[in-house]
C-alpha cells in the first residue's frame, strides 16, 4: 500500500460569501415571500462539503409564523457561484435546474426533492438561488472518495452494494421513461445556450468543447483533451430519440435510505441526450474515483458499477438494450478533465495550490484518460 497522502485538492473551497450576511439577506428576502407577519428567522448549519465540486450549498432551518402559529422548515439552498469565486461551469442556469427538478418530480415517482422558492435575479445574494426541502439520508462520500474504504458504502456487503447499484439504475430508467421529453424539457437542449449541431449529441459535444475552452483560459491548453475532442467529433455514434438526462448521474449525487434512493440531487448538468450519456457517466464517475484509490495503492471497489452490469440492469428494467458506451465514456473522460481544470483554477485563486507547470497534472484520472484514448486509437 502506498504511503502517499490522498490528493489535498479533493476538498475544495467554493465561496467567499460571508455566512452572517447570507443569513440576514435570506431573512429579509423570505419576509417578502412568506405571508405578511411571518417574521422568518434563519438558522444556518454547516455546508455539505463531503460531495460536489461546482455549486454552493447552504443548509438551514427557517422558523416563521403562519396565522399566528409557529412553523419550522428544513431546507437546502442551492446558490449559483459568483464569478469572482471561479465557477466550474461557464454558465449556471439555476432556473433550468429548478424547472428540471420540478418537472421530474411531477412527472415521475423518482424521489426528487420538492423545490420551493426561486430567486432568479441575483439581487439578494449576488447570484440566483432556490430553496428545496431537506431530505434525510446518507451519501457515498466524494471527500475522501468512497473507493478509499472506511465508509458505509465501501464497508457494505457486496449484496447491498449491488442492491444500491440496481436501485440507482432504476432511478435513471424512470427519468428516461418520461414521455415527450424533447418537448417538455426543451429548455435543456444545448442549442438554447448557443451550442450548434445537427443532432442533440453534437450539441452536447459543442457545449463540452466550449467548457474546455473556458477552462483552458485559466491553466492553458491540454493536448490530451484536444485529442479526445477530435476523436469524439470524428466518431459520433447514431442514437435513438433523446430523453431527459440527469447529467451528473452518479451515486455520489444520491441520498440513500439504507440502500434505496431517498433524494436525487445535483441537476446542474441536466440535458437532453441519448440514454447512453447517463449510463456512461454513472460508470465513468466510479472509474475516476477507483483510479484515484488504486493510484494510491488502495484496493478500490472494482466490483461496483461495471459497464456490463449497468447495461444489463438497465435492459432488465426497461427492455431497452443501449448501444456501446465507449464513445460516451470518452466524452465523460473529457468532461471530468474540464471539471478538474476549473476546480484547479479555483484552487489557485484561493491560494490552495500553486499554478501548475503541467496543465494535465491536475487530472486525477489522467492515466485512465490516456488508456481510454489509446484503446480507441485517438
LUMKOLRO-826997 format. One record per residue: x, y, z of N, C-alpha, C, CB in turn. Coordinates in steps of 0.05 Angstrom, whole numbers, plus 32768, in hexadecimal, padded with zeros to 4 digits. Atoms other than C-alpha are relative to their C-alpha. Glycine has a CB too. Layout:
<atoms>
XYZXYZXYZXYZ ...
</atoms>
This chain:
<atoms>
80117FE880008000800080008012801980007FED80008019 7FF07FE78002801A80457FEE7FFD801080197FF680107FE8 80007FED7FE9802D807680257FF9801B7FF7801B8000800E 80077FE5800A801A80B07FF87FE58009800C7FFF80007FE2 80197FF67FF67FE480DC80167FEC80037FEA8004801B800F 80157FFB80147FA180E57FF38004801C7FF57FE47FFC800B 7FFD7FE5800C7F9F81217FC47FF3801580117FF480017FE4 800A7FEB7FEE7F9781607FEE7FE9800F7FF3801580138008 80137FEF800E7F6D81807FB87FE57FF27FFB800B800A7FE7 801A800C80017F3381507FC07FED8010801280017FE38008 80107FEE7FEF7F1A81807FF68003801C7FF680077FFE801F 7FFE7FE7800F7F0A81C27FD57FF08016800D7FF67FFC7FE4 800F7FE87FF87EF882087FEA7FEF80087FE8801380178009 80127FF980167EBB821D7FC17FF7801D80007FE87FEF8002 800D7FE67FFF7EA882627FD98010801280137FE47FFE8009 7FF57FEC7FEE7EC082A27FFA7FE98010800D801280147FF1 80167FF27FF47E7A82B6801280028000801E7FE57FF37FF7 80017FFE7FE37E7182CD80597FE67FF3800A8001801E8009 801780107FF77E43829D807E7FEB8011800E80097FEA8013 80137FEF7FF27E2382D180AB7FF180127FED800D80108016 800D7FEF80147E1582FE806F7FEC7FF07FF08015800C7FEE 80138012800E7DF482C3804C7FE77FFD8011800C7FE57FF9 801780057FEF7DC882B680887FED8019800180097FFA801D 80107FE77FFE7DB182FF808E7FF180057FE6801180188007 800C7FFB801A7DA4830580437FE97FED7FFB80157FFD7FEA 8015801380047D7B82C580427FE880068012800A7FE48005 80167FF97FEE7D5182DB807E7FF080177FF3800A8008801C 800E7FE9800C7D41831D805B7FF17FF87FE7801480177FF9 800D800980187D3082FB801A7FE87FEF800680137FF17FEE 801780117FF97D0482C6803A7FE98010800C80097FEB8014 80157FF07FF57CDE82FC805F7FED800B7FEA800C80188010 80107FF780177CC68313801A7FF37FEA7FF1801080117FEE 800A8017800E7CB882CD80017FE97FF3801080167FEC7FFA 8014800D7FEF7C9182B1803C7FEA80158006800D7FF7801B 80167FED7FFA7C4E82CF80528008801580147FE87FF0800B 7FFA7FEA7FED7C4F831180787FFF7FF7801D7FED80187FFC 7FFF80077FE37C62830B80C1800E7FE680067FE47FFE800A 7FF3801A7FFB7C8982CA80B780188002801180077FF37FE5 7FE97FFC7FF07CC782E780D680157FEA7FFF7FF88004801C 7FEE801780027CF782B280BB801A8004800E80047FF97FE2 7FE680007FF47D3582A080E1800F7FE87FF57FFE7FFE801F 7FF08014800D7D6D827980BF80167FF78012800B800A7FE5 7FEA800C7FF27D9D824A80E280117FF07FEC7FF67FED8017 7FEF800E80137DD8823580B7800E7FE9800E801580147FF5 7FF080177FF87DFA81F280BE80187FFF7FEF7FEF7FE57FFF 7FE8800380117E3D81DD80A47FF97FF67FE580157FEE800E 80068009801B7E3E81D4805980087FE37FFD800F80117FEC 7FFA801B80077E40818F803B801980007FEE7FE87FF27FF2 7FE87FFF80107E8881898025800C7FE57FFA80158011800E 7FF6801A80067E8F813E801E7FFE7FF97FE37FF27FEB8011 80058007801C7E77813E7FD67FFD80197FF07FE87FEE7FFE 80057FEB80137E7481697F99801880127FFD7FE880108008 7FE97FEE80057EA681987F797FF8801B7FF580137FF27FED 80067FE980117E7F81CD7F557FEE8014800E7FF37FF77FE8 80147FEE7FF77E4681EB7F7D80048008801D7FE57FF37FFD 80017FF97FE47E3B820F7FBF7FE67FF6800B8002801F8003 8017800B7FF27E0C81ED7FEF7FFE800B801C80027FE18000 80047FF57FE67DEF820D802C7FEA7FEF800E7FF7801E7FFF 801380107FF07DCD81E080607FF580118016800D7FE6800B 800C7FED7FED7D9C8206808C7FE57FF780097FFF801C7FF5 801B80027FF67D5D820780B57FF3801B7FFF7FFE7FF4801D 800F7FE77FFF7D27823C80AF7FE97FFD80137FF680077FE3 80167FFF7FED7CF8824C80E87FEF80197FF980098000801E 80127FE980067CBB827980DA7FE57FFB800C7FFE80057FE1 801B80027FF67C74828680EE7FEC7FFF7FE97FF880198012 8015800380157C38827080C47FE58001800F80037FE57FF0 801A7FFB7FF27BF5828C80DC80057FFF801E7FEB7FEC7FF8 7FFA7FFF7FE47C178297811F800B7FE7800C7FE78007800F 7FF5801A7FF67C2E824E8125801D7FFD7FF77FEE7FE87FF7 7FE4800380087C78823E812580047FE97FEC80127FFB8019 7FF9801580147C94821780EA801E7FFF7FFE7FF380077FE4 7FE4800480047CD981FB80DD80047FEF7FE7800F7FF38019 7FF9801080177CF581E3809B801E7FFB7FFE7FF7800E7FE6 7FE4800780047D3681BF808B800680007FE280067FE3800D 7FFB7FFC801C7D5481D38049801D7FFE7FF97FF5801B7FF8 7FE67FFC800C7D9081D1801C7FFD80157FEA800B7FE57FF3 80007FEA80147D9F820F7FF280167FFB7FED8002801C800E 7FEC800280157DC382067FB08005801D7FF67FF77FED7FE9 7FF87FE580077DE982467F9F80137FFF7FE8800D800F8018 7FED7FFF80167E0982547F5C8019800E80097FF380107FE8 7FE77FF47FF77E5382637F668004801C7FF480177FEE7FF8 7FF97FE580097E6C82AB7F6080177FFE7FEC800780128017 7FEB800080147E9882BA7F24801C8004800D7FFC80167FEC 7FE67FFB7FF27ECE82D27F55800B7FE7800E7FFC80168014 7FF780187FF37ED0828D7F7480067FE97FED7FEA7FF68013 7FF6801280147EE4826B7F337FEE7FE87FFD801D7FF78006 8013801680027EA782407F22800B7FEA7FED7FE6800A7FF5 7FF8801780107EB081FB7F037FF580027FE47FF77FE6800D 800D7FFF801A7E7F82077ECA8000801C7FF57FE37FF58002 80007FE5800C7E8082417E997FE6800E800480077FFE7FE3 80197FF37FF97E37824D7EA67FF17FED80147FEE80057FE7 800C800F7FEA7E0A82367EDF7FE380088000800E8006801B 801D7FF980037DC082367ECC7FF07FF480177FF67FF57FE5 800D800A7FE87DA3822E7F117FE27FFD7FFC800580128018 801D800380067D5C82397EF77FFB7FE67FF17FF680187FF1 80038019800F7D6681FE7EC880027FE8801480157FFD7FEA 7FFF80167FEC7D7C81D27F037FE67FFE8010801880058013 80187FFF7FF07D4081E87F2A7FE97FF47FF07FF9801E8007 8016800A80107D1081D97EF180047FE27FFA7FFE800F7FE6 7FFB801C80057D3281967EE17FF87FEF8019801D7FFB7FF9 8008800E7FE77D2A81807F2A7FE280008004800E800C8018 801D7FFD7FFC7CE381997F2D7FF17FEC7FEE7FF6801C7FFC 800D801180147CCE81747EEE80067FE38005800880087FE4 7FF9801C7FFB7CF481347EFE7FF07FF58018801E7FFD8006 801080097FE97CD081317F417FE27FFD7FF9800280158017 801C800280087C8C813F7F227FFA7FE97FED7FF8801A7FF2 8006801380167C93810E7EE880097FE48006800E80097FE7 7FF7801A7FF97CB380D37F0C7FFC7FFC801E801E7FFB7FF8 7FFF80057FE37CB680B17F50801D7FFF800A7FF27FE68007 7FE57FFE7FF77D0180BD7F538002801380178013800A7FE8 7FFF7FEF7FE87D1280DB7F97801180197FFC800A7FF08018 7FF37FE680047D2681207F807FF6801380167FFA800C7FE3 80097FEE7FEA7D2481537FBA7FED80157FF58017800D800D 80137FEB80087CEA81837FB7800E801B80007FE780008012 7FF57FE480017D0181C87FA07FEB8013800A800A80077FE2 80127FED7FF37CE382037FC48001801C7FF280068003801D 7FFF7FE580097CF8824A7FB4801980057FF07FFF80148018 7FEA7FF980127D2382647F7B8004801E80007FFA7FF67FE3 7FF87FE380037D4882A77F7B801280017FE7800F800B801A 7FF0800280197D5F82AD7F32801180187FF97FED7FFA7FEA 7FF37FE780097D7A82F47F30801D800380097FF080178008 7FE67FFC7FF47DB882F07F5C800180198011801580027FEB 80007FE77FF07DA283307F8080047FFC801E7FE6800F7FFB 7FFF80047FE37DA183107FC5801B7FF780097FEB7FEB8008 7FE6800B7FF77DE282E87FCA801680057FEB7FFD7FE28004 7FEC7FFB80157E0583007F8B7FFE7FED7FE9801B7FFF800B 8006801480157DF182C27F647FE67FF3800780187FEA7FFE 801A800D7FFA7DB0829B7F5D80027FE980137FF47FF67FE6 800180177FEE7D9B82667F8E7FE37FF58001800A8007801D 801B800A7FFA7D6182387F9F80017FEE80197FF57FF07FE8 800480127FE87D4782137FDD7FF47FE67FF77FEE800E8015 800D801B80037D3781C97FDD7FFF7FF3801B800F7FEF7FEB 8003800E7FE67D21819C801580187FEF80067FE77FEE7FFF 7FE980117FF77D58817A803D7FF57FE48005800D800C8019 8008801C7FFD7D53812E803A80157FF180107FFC7FF37FE3 7FEC80107FF17D748100806D800B7FE97FEF7FF47FF5801A 7FF48016800F7DA380CC8052801E800180027FF880007FE3 7FE3800180007DEB80B98047800A7FFC7FE4800B7FE88012 7FF67FFF801C7E1780BF800A801C7FF380008001801D7FF6 7FE5800980037E5580997FF2801280197FFD80037FED7FE8 7FF27FE780007E8980CF8000801380047FE980108003801A 7FEB7FF880147EB480F47FCD801A8007800E7FF680187FEF 7FE87FF67FF27EE48110800180007FF3801C8000801F8002 7FF0800F80137F0680E2800E7FEF7FED7FEF80177FF1800E 8012801080117EEB80B87FD47FF97FE5800E800E7FFA7FE6 800A80197FF47EC2807C7FEA80117FE87FF97FE37FFB7FF7 7FEF801680087EF3804F7FC480187FFD8012800980047FE3 7FE980017FEE7F27805E7FFA7FFA7FED80178007801B800B 800780117FEA7F018032802B7FFA8010801980167FEC8006 80077FF47FE67EED803F80737FE980137FFE8019800F800B 80197FF280017EA7805880627FEA7FEC7FFC800180167FE9 801780127FFF7E62803B80637FFC7FF07FE67FE7800F8006 8004800E80197E60802A801980167FEC7FFB7FFF80147FE9 7FEA801280047EA5800B80137FFE7FE88014801A800E8003 800180147FEC7E997FE480537FE77FEE7FFE8000800C801C 8018801080037E557FC9803C80077FE57FF27FEB800F7FEF 7FFC8019800D7E4E7F8280237FFD80047FE17FEB7FEB8009 80027FFF801E7E547F747FD87FE27FFF7FF8800F7FE97FF3 801C800280067E0A7F627FD97FF3801C80037FF27FEC8012 800D7FE57FFC7DF67FA77FF5800B80147FEC80058009801C 7FF67FEE80147E257FCC7FC67FF27FFB7FE5801E7FFD7FFD 800F800680197E047FA77F8C7FE38009800180007FE27FFC 801B7FF67FFD7DC07FB97FA87FFF801E7FFB7FF57FF9801C 7FFF7FE380057DD380027FA9800580067FE38016800D8012 7FFA7FFB801C7DEF7FFE7F637FE67FFC7FEF80167FED7FF6 8018800580107DAF7FE07F477FEB801580057FF47FE48007 80147FEC7FF97D8380127F6C8007801B7FF27FFE8004801E 7FF77FE8800D7DAD804B7F4F7FFB7FFF7FE1801D80068005 80078003801C7DA680307F087FE280027FFC800A7FE47FF6 801D7FFD80027D5C802B7F157FF7801D7FFF7FF27FF28018 80067FE380017D5A80767F248005800C7FE58012800F8015 7FF97FF6801B7D7D80857EE27FEC7FF77FEC801C7FF77FF8 8014800A80137D4D80587EBD7FE6800E80027FFC7FE28005 801A7FF27FFD7D10807B7EDA8002801C7FF57FF88000801D 7FFC7FE5800B7D2C80BF7EC77FFF7FFE7FE1801A800D8009 80008003801D7D3980A67E807FE57FF97FF580157FEA7FF8 801A800880097CF3808C7E7D7FEB80167FFE7FF57FEB8011 80137FEA80027CD280D17E807FF880047FE3800C801A800C 80087FFC801C7CA980D77E408003801D7FF77FE37FF67FFC 7FFF7FE6800D7CB181117E1080168012800D7FE5800E8002 7FEB7FF17FF27CF281267E33800B80177FEF80167FEE8008 7FF57FEA800F7D0C814F7DF87FEF8019800080057FF87FE3 80127FEA7FFF7CCE817B7DFC7FFF800B801C7FE47FF97FF6 80037FF77FE47CC6817D7E488019800D800B7FF87FE98011 7FE67FF57FF67D10818B7E548010800E7FEA80107FE8800C 7FF37FF280167D1F81B47E1680148014800A7FEC800D7FEE 7FEE7FEB7FF57D4081E87E43801C7FF480077FF4800C8019 7FE7800D7FFA7D7881B57E5180117FFA7FE77FFC7FE78010 7FF0800580187D8D81AD7E08801780137FFF7FED80037FE7 7FE97FEE80017DD481C87E027FFE80167FEB80197FF07FFA 80037FEB80147DBD81EF7DC57FF7801A800D7FEB7FF87FEB 800A7FE87FF37D9C821F7DF680188011800A7FEE7FF98017 7FE87FF27FF77DE282317E0E801280087FE9800F7FF08013 7FF07FF780177DFA823F7DC780137FEA7FF6800F80188007 7FEE801680097E1B81FA7DBC7FF37FF27FE880057FEC8017 800B800980197E1181E57D7480077FE37FFB800A80117FE9 7FFB801B80087E0C81A07D567FE77FF57FF480097FEF8017 8017800C800E7DDF81767D297FF07FED801280097FF27FE8 800D80137FED7DCF81457D628004800B801C800C7FE47FFD 7FFE7FF87FE47DC4814E7DAC801B7FF7800C7FE97FF58011 7FE6800A7FF67E0481257DB8801680137FF780057FE47FF6 7FEC7FED800A7E2C81547D8C7FFE801A800F7FFC80057FE2 80037FE77FF17E0F818F7DB2800C7FFD801C7FE380098001 7FF480057FE67E23816F7DF4801F80017FFE7FF77FE6800B 7FE3800080047E6A81657DD98009801D7FFC80087FEF7FE8 7FF97FE480047E6B81AE7DC28001800F801B7FED800E7FED 7FFF7FF47FE67E5A81C27E0980187FF880107FE67FF98010 7FE880097FF37E9281977E248019800E7FF580037FE17FFD 7FE97FF2800C7EC381B77DF38001801D800B7FFD80017FE1 80017FE47FF57EAD81FD7E0B80097FFF801E7FE5800C7FFE 7FF880037FE47EB681E57E53801F7FFD80027FF27FE7800D 7FE3800380017EFD81CF7E43800E801B7FFA80097FEB7FEC 7FF47FE680077F0D82127E237FFF801380187FF2800D7FE7 80037FF17FE87EF382337E6280157FF980147FE47FFD800C 7FEC80097FED7F2182097E8E801C80067FF77FFD7FE38004 7FE57FFB800A7F5D82127E618009801D800380027FF87FE3 7FF87FE47FFC7F5B825D7E6C800F8003801A7FE780118001 7FF37FFD7FE67F7382527EB3801A7FF280037FEE7FF68015 7FE780107FFC7FA8821B7EAF800F7FFB7FE67FF97FE6800D 7FF28006801A7FB982147E657FF37FE97FF2801D7FFB8005 800C801480117FA881E47E2E800A7FE48007800680067FE2 7FFB801B7FF97FA781997E3680007FEE7FE77FEC7FF58015 7FFF801280177FBF816C7DFD7FEF7FE68004801C7FF87FFA 801080197FFA7F9D81307E207FE280057FFA80057FF8801D 801C7FF980047F5981527E207FFB80047FE27FF780198010 80047FFA801C7F62816A7DD880007FE67FEF801580137FF6 8001801A800D7F7181237DC27FE57FF3800380167FED800A 801A800B7FFB7F32810C7DE37FEA800E7FF17FFA8001801E 80157FF1800E7F0781437DC580017FFA7FE28004801E8004 7FFE8006801D7F2281357D7F7FF57FE47FFA801D80027FF7 800A801C80057F1380EA7D857FE280008003800D7FEC8014 801D7FFF7FFC7ECD80F87DA07FF2800C7FE87FF980108019 800D7FF280177EBD81287D6680007FEE7FE7800E801A7FFA 7FFD801180187ED580F47D337FF17FE68002801D7FFB7FFB 800B801B7FFC7EB180B97D517FE48001800E80137FEF8011 801A7FFE7FF37E6C80D07D677FEE7FE87FF97FF1801B7FF8 8011801780067E3F80937D6E7FE380087FF980007FED8017 801D7FFC80047DF8808D7D557FF17FFA801A7FF67FED7FE9 800E80037FE77DC680937D8E7FE280017FFB800880158014 801D7FFE80017D7C808C7D9B7FF7801C80087FF37FEA8012 800B7FE67FF87D4E80C57DAC800A8008801C7FE17FFF8000 7FF57FF87FE77D6780EF7DE67FEC7FFD80178008801D7FFF 800F80027FE87D4E80E67E2D80098016801380027FE4800D 7FF57FEF7FEB7D5481107E6C80187FF2800C7FEA80068016 7FE8800A7FF37D9B81057E8480058010801A801980017FED 7FFA7FF47FE77DA981137ECD801A800F7FFE80017FEB8017 7FE77FF280057DEF81267EB780167FF780137FFC801D8003 7FEC80087FEC7E17811C7EF77FF77FE7800F800680188014 800C80187FF67DFC80D67F0080157FEE800D7FF27FF17FE9 7FED80107FF17E2780B77F367FF67FFC801C801C800D8000 800A80077FE57E1D80977F7A800780158014800C7FE58008 7FF97FEA7FED7E4080D27F9C7FEC80177FFF801B800A7FF9 80157FEB80027E0480FD7F877FE57FF580097FFF800B7FE4 8019800B7FF67DD080D17FA980027FFD801E7FFA7FE57FF3 800380077FE37DBA80D07FF27FF17FE680017FF18017800F 800C801B7FFE7DAA808980067FF47FFC801C80157FEA7FFA 800B800A7FE87D7C806E803B80067FE280017FE080068002 7FF5801B80027DA0802D804A800F7FFE7FE67FE97FEB8002 7FF38003801A7DB1801880037FEC80077FE9800A7FE47FFC 80147FF780147D7480377FE08001801E7FFD7FE47FF78009 7FFF7FE380047D74807D7FC17FEA800F800F7FFF80077FE2 80137FEE7FF27D5380B27FED7FFF801B7FF480088002801E 80007FE6800D7D6680F07FC6801580007FE9800680178014 7FEF7FFE80187D8380FB7F808008801D7FFE7FF27FF67FE6 7FF67FE57FFD7DAF81397F83801180087FE7801180038019 7FEC7FF580127DDC81667F587FF77FFE7FE2801B7FF38004 800B8000801B7DB881777F17800D80157FEE7FE280058001 7FF47FEB80107DE881AB7EFC800A7FF87FE58017800C8010 7FF88009801A7DFE817F7EC27FE97FF37FF180177FEB8003 8017800C800E7DB781697EAF7FFF800A7FE37FE68007800F 80007FF9801C7DAE81677E647FED7FED7FF1801C7FFF7FF4 800B801480117D8B81457E2B80167FF17FF27FEC800D7FEB 7FEB8010800C7DB3810C7E0F7FF87FE37FFF801A8003800F 8005801D80017DB780C17E0180037FF3801B80127FF37FEC 8000800E7FE77DAD808F7E39801D7FFA80097FF07FE67FFE 7FE580087FFA7DF6807B7E34801080158010800F7FF97FE6 7FF17FEA7FF27E0D80BF7E4F7FFF7FFC801E7FF5801B7FF9 800280047FE37DF280B27E95800D7FE780097FE380008008 7FF4801A7FF87E0780697E97801E800180007FF57FEA7FEE 7FE37FFE80027E4E80797E80800B801280178008800B7FE5 7FF77FEE7FEA7E5380B27EB380007FF1801A7FEE80198001 800280107FE77E3C80837EEB80187FEE80027FE67FF08000 7FE9801380007E7280517ED7801A800F800380007FF07FE6 7FE57FF380017EAA80837EC98005800F801A800180127FE8 7FFB7FF27FE77EA080AC7F08800C7FED80157FE6800C800B 7FF480147FED7EAD806D7F30801D7FF97FF87FEF7FE68001 7FE5800780097EEA805D7F0580148016800880007FFD7FE1 7FEE7FEA7FF87F0780A27F1580087FFC801D7FF2801B7FFD 7FFA80037FE47F0280967F6080107FE780057FE780008011 7FF080197FFD7F1C804F7F59801D80047FF67FF37FE97FF0 7FE57FF980097F57806A7F318010800E80157FFE80117FE6 7FF27FF27FEB7F69809A7F6880087FED80177FEE8017800B 7FFA80137FEA7F6580627F9C80167FEE7FF97FE77FF08007 7FEB801380077F8F80307F76801B800D7FFB7FF77FF07FE8 7FE67FF280037FC380647F65800E8004801A7FFB801C7FF3 7FF47FFD7FE57FCE806B7FB080057FE5800D7FEE80118011 7FFB801B7FF57FD580207FB97FE97FF4800F801780028012 8018800B7FF37F8F80157FD37FF27FED7FEE7FED80178009 800D801480127F647FDB7FBA7FE9800B7FF07FF67FE98011 80177FF5800F7F2A80077FA47FE87FEE8002800880057FE4 8019801080017EE77FE97F927FFB7FF77FE37FE78010800B 80028008801C7EF17FC57F4F7FE77FF17FF980187FF07FF9 8018801080067EB17F9C7F567FE780117FFE7FFD7FEB8015 80177FEE80007E837FD97F567FFE800F7FE6800280148018 80067FEF80177E627FFC7F1B80117FFA7FE88004801D8008 7FF3800980187E827FD37EE57FED80047FE880097FE28002 80117FFA80177E687FE57E9F7FEC7FEB7FF9801080067FE8 8012801680087E4B7FA17E8F7FE97FFD8014800F7FE67FFD 801480047FEB7E277F9D7ED27FEB80177FFE800D8000801C 80127FE980017E097FE37ECA7FEE7FFE7FE78010801B7FFF 800F800280197DF37FD77E827FEB7FE9800380127FFA7FE8 801380167FFC7DD37F947E967FEA80088013800F7FE8800B 80157FF77FED7DAE7FB37ED17FED80137FF3800D800D8019 80117FED800E7D947FEA7EA47FEE7FF17FED801180157FF1 8010800F80137D7C7FB87E707FEB7FF0800F80127FED7FF0 8014800F7FF07D5A7F8E7EA67FE880128008800D7FF48019 80157FED7FF77D347FCC7EBD7FEF800B7FE9800D80178010 800D7FF180167D237FEC7E7A7FFA7FEF7FE8801180177FF8 8002800F80187D287FB67E468010800C7FE97FE37FFE7FF7 7FF07FF380147D587FE47E21801D7FF880037FFD801F8002 7FE3800680017D9D7FCC7E0E800E80177FF480067FE57FF1 7FF37FE8800A7DC7800A7E0880187FF97FEF800880138017 7FE8800480107E0180137DD880197FFF8011800280167FEB 7FE680017FF37E4A800D7DE88005801B800F80177FFA7FEC 7FFB7FE87FF07E60803E7E1F801A800D7FFB7FFD7FF8801D 7FE57FF680027EA6804A7E068001801D7FF9800F7FF07FEA 80007FE480087E99808C7DE27FF9801180187FED80057FE8 800B7FF07FEA7E7380A67E1E8013800080187FE57FF68008 7FEC80007FEB7EAA80907E4E801780137FF9800A7FE48006 7FEB7FED80087EDD80B77E257FF6801D800580077FFC7FE2 800C7FE67FFB7EAD80F27E2880018007801E7FE380017FF5 80007FFB7FE37EA780EA7E73801D8005800A7FF57FE7800F 7FE47FFB7FF97EF380E67E798009801C7FFB80137FEC7FF2 7FFA7FE480077EFA81297E557FF2801380137FF980067FE3 800F7FEE7FEE7EC481487E81800D8000801C7FE37FF78002 7FF380007FE67EE781317EC0801A80107FFF80067FE38009 7FE97FEE80027F2681537EA67FF8801D8003800E7FFB7FE4 800A7FE47FFE7EFD81937E9F7FFA8006801D7FE780047FEF 80057FFB7FE37EE6818B7EE8801A8005800E7FF27FE7800C 7FE77FFC7FF17F2D81837F01800F80197FF780127FE77FFC 7FF47FE780097F4681BC7ED67FF5801880107FFA80057FE2 800D7FE97FF27F1381EC7EF580048000801E7FE380017FF9 7FFB80007FE37F1A81D47F3C801D800680077FF87FE4800B 7FE47FF97FFB7F6581DB7F368005801E7FFD80137FF17FEE 7FFE7FE380037F5E82227F1C7FF5800E801A7FF0800A7FE7 800C7FF57FE77F3282307F5980137FFD80177FE67FF38006 7FED80047FEA7F6682127F88801880137FFE800A7FE38000 7FEB7FEB80047F9C823F7F6A7FF5801B800A800980027FE3 800C7FE77FF87F6C82797F757FFF8003801E7FE380027FF4 80037FFF7FE37F6182687FBE801B7FFA800F7FEB7FEC8009 7FE680047FF47FAB825A7FCA80047FE5800B800480148015 7FFD801B7FF57FA282107FD780157FF07FF27FE57FF17FFD 7FEA800D800F7FD381F97FA1800F80167FF07FF57FE97FEE 7FF17FEF8012800982197F767FF67FFB7FE3801E7FFB8003 80068004801C7FFE82247F2C80107FE97FF58006801A7FEF 7FF080188009801181E07F0D800F80067FE67FED7FE87FFC 7FF17FFD8018804781DE7ED97FF57FEE7FEA801D7FF88005 800C80128013802681A37EB77FE180008004800B7FE38002 801C7FFE7FFC7FDC81B07EAC7FF37FE580057FF3800D7FE8 800C801A7FFD7FCD81667EA780067FF1801A80087FEE7FE9 7FFB800B7FE67FEA81587EEB7FE9800280138019800D800D 80177FFC7FEE7FA9816F7F0A7FEA7FEB7FFB7FF4801C7FFC 8014801580067F8281357EEA80067FE8801280007FF87FE2 7FFC80177FEE7F7C81037F237FFC7FE57FF27FEE80028018 80058019800F7F6580D07EEF80107FFF7FE77FE27FFE7FFA 7FF07FFF80197F9B80DF7EBC80087FE57FF5801980118005 7FF9801A800C7FB480977EB57FE87FF27FF3800D7FEE8014 8018800C800B7F6D80807EAA7FF9800D7FE57FE980048014 80067FF3801A7F6280B47E7380137FF77FEB8001801F8004 7FEC800880147FA380A27E517FFB7FE37FF6801C8001800D 8006801C80087F9180577E527FE87FFF7FEE7FFC7FEF8018 80188001800F7F4C80657E378004800B7FE47FEA8011800E 7FFB7FF5801A7F6580917DFE80117FEC7FEF800E801B8002 7FF08014800E7F99805C7DEC7FEE7FE97FF680167FF58012 8011801780077F6380267DEB7FEF80077FE77FED7FF98017 80117FF980177F39804D7DB88010800B7FE97FEC80158009 7FEF7FF780157F7480627D8F8001801F7FFB7FF87FF37FE7 80017FE380027F6E80AD7D9D801C800B80027FEE800C8016 
</atoms>
